């Protein structure tokens, strides 16, 4: 082999000898091995920046020296020449630009920190980004941290008791500003040369931790030294509040007093060093594992500590077990120097006082038995709410008897307070939590308690005019005096609202005399009661709106609507071919579904190949047959007109499906939906009689008119309507009378005259709502029997079929031959059809005239 | 940078290094013999090269090396080693030189009488060929530095081989091959991101892997050295010495 080209080492550029192991430059290899291991540095993180680098990034500062490095960043001592003061420049480990979310968070958090202005908190003068650094410019504290102080010499209890209130002050201030420290430990508590305490690195933990509240820094050190972290901070770091800081404070306190950390089963401080035994209570309470049992605020801690320092110590059961009697014997050892009454006699206030302190009225209840999550009261309240919704549920289930207005009414009366009460209670809870230990949200709770009764009252009050309106509906709606009703409604609602406000105020004033603290009395219309009032106003407004809108809708039906052409000459949309036919028959059915808007009628023009048209009104099970009379040409144009189908009282539209039996010559089908006769309104009533046509101008219609049972073939409708189309002029008086007095007394009647029913027409003459009735000639006696028979036949059909629509032609030649055809009911349809090309007999059931 | 911290304590298994064993037992105990045997096996190469360099043909050098070691193992002559100051390297060097001197005398004696194998003009050193003919002046003794250098190379080789074996046994031979250029320093034929792509790792993971590789190499080198010096504290000394030996080339 020839010599390979001699490679050079990329590092030292020297040629790599051929015998070099693995082809690597041995000098450099060994040199690399000779270097000491730099722990962690080559893997992550960087050595602290040099002074020059920092100085270059901060030209406005004199960078003096590197002070220290920790998980939170590096700190330099610097000087601001213009202000002639020393500052601490903290550089965070993050690199600007690497994480835009951090940028934003940094700005936000640093701004919050900069707002903290307290003599015991290291002030943040400035923050931002300079060169490759995120920085915080802070007050420079010339002194030591608590850790160093503790190492230098043990703290006496007196000194500890003097320091703790200052820490509490700072913590309370910061907590009120909404900022937690999260990393209280001796290293973060600075003592300057004049003995002042300052807390450093406030909120840095959150700043560096970020949205996920990561508890690791870049180099893997945990933020929040574990020994000082509250249990909940270790377990659920995202769910900490100010009580975590109090725990940390407790740990520091303990360490100051005893020199040890409170780990595992630790002894109370007074057993480890001579001191006032009341201190135990404070320390132990701050160190409670469950935060509900801890001090709820730093202020409480301070209060307790100051109590201890203010009053002389009772007989101390210290480790030596000595008691202190006698005056002038010198102060008991554990009395803090500031007590000021060292020479008083301390005869026992009993044996060692209990470690628990009586809590102030505002503090959270100490060690109360944990309330179980399922209080009887809560359960019964939930049951009551459910019960209150029961009528609504029943109403809905009960078959839709409830119109939209009633539904909304019920819902507002019942459901809204439930929702509103929940919301108000939520607000109250939040304000409880924001100020733990204080009584807040009482007013809100009160308002939420009265919300439902008030709404009920409003409902009752509103119902009075409602009922009034109902009864005078005819006049008012007929004259269309919407303005009057609107005006009455508005004033009524405003009056009720005013009543509500008045009642609430009285109630609050009464209640404030009961149990609320004075502070609450001072602002009778503070924002909580305002909120409650707004809520009731909104609820009422909604209620009124709903009712008014419901009525509006009913009123609107008086107006004629435009004709709606569903389809052109070709097959309408939704037209589909089905293979089912009437039972017993084999046929092709063409189905299409047409939704008839309320108040509209359907006209069907079709070219049929057979003489059967199936019309399915209402719900799908109901089938109605529309049969062309015999002799009707099976080809060509046939018109079937369905008149005056008024929709159900609740406004639900009727659905029709139109099927054609026969061969698929369906070249020409059209559906036209025409508006009803202008004065068509709902009617109900059961036909008692049918009057014979006079000069062939009367049509008799039996139409199902109630929505209570919508054509379910199992249940015949409970109410019927009869409408008469007549060209009679005048209308016979008894006819008119009967028609105008339907059985159940509701609704008006519909009377109109129509054009020739055999042709498609949308035109008709409008009849005034009231018709002057004039006496008409009586029915000739010889015809009476016929007519009665017809009536009874129809009655029978009605009672059996449940729904029947009969349309007679103007000529009504059926009457002529009814006597002959009456014998066979099966042939009735044929008989009826024979005479009239335009005759349609529609019935429910399975497509046959059913016998009794 | 501040002064490097002291070397971490060696693996307890190596606290009694082989050389220490040998010395403490003066080569007498069976463990000492085993240890010595291992050391000789490990450091055969520098001896061979040294002998080779002393103007012997390859085969002859090989034979001589074997003979040397056989003699060494038979009667080590450890009384010559000063306790507490001994390094296996120095010892071996002295022994080899001594041995060669003896050989030379014999050779000289043979020269006057016996046949010698001709020296081939084309020298083959193991698997490498050198284009140049290196004929050393037999009169000039092989410099000690040469031995030291060879020693260093051997040491590195052993460490690298052990390192490679570790990676191979962990199924990471590709890692080793790709990342080994970084053992010398930051500059490699590949950039770290390319290496990351090649190995299917993130760049961070590559950094960590490189760091670990270097650290492991360092540890192996130190282990290796520790096996040849008596008190562990002199590992660093020896390392620096060898570094200089390499630097002199």
Interface residues (C-beta under 8 A of the other chain):
Chain A: X1 X2 X3 X9 X10 X11 X14 X18 X19 X20 X21 X22 X24 X25 X26 X27 X28 X29 X30 X31 X32 X33 X34 X35 X36 X37 X38 X42 X43 X44 X47
Chain B: X1 X4 X5 X7 X8 X125 X126 X128 X129 X130 X131 X152 X153 X156 X157 X159 X160 X161 X164 X180 X181 X183 X184 X185 X186 X187 X188 X189 X204 X207 X208 X210 X211 X214 X215 X217 X218 X221 X222 X236 X239 X240 X242 X243 X246 X247 X249
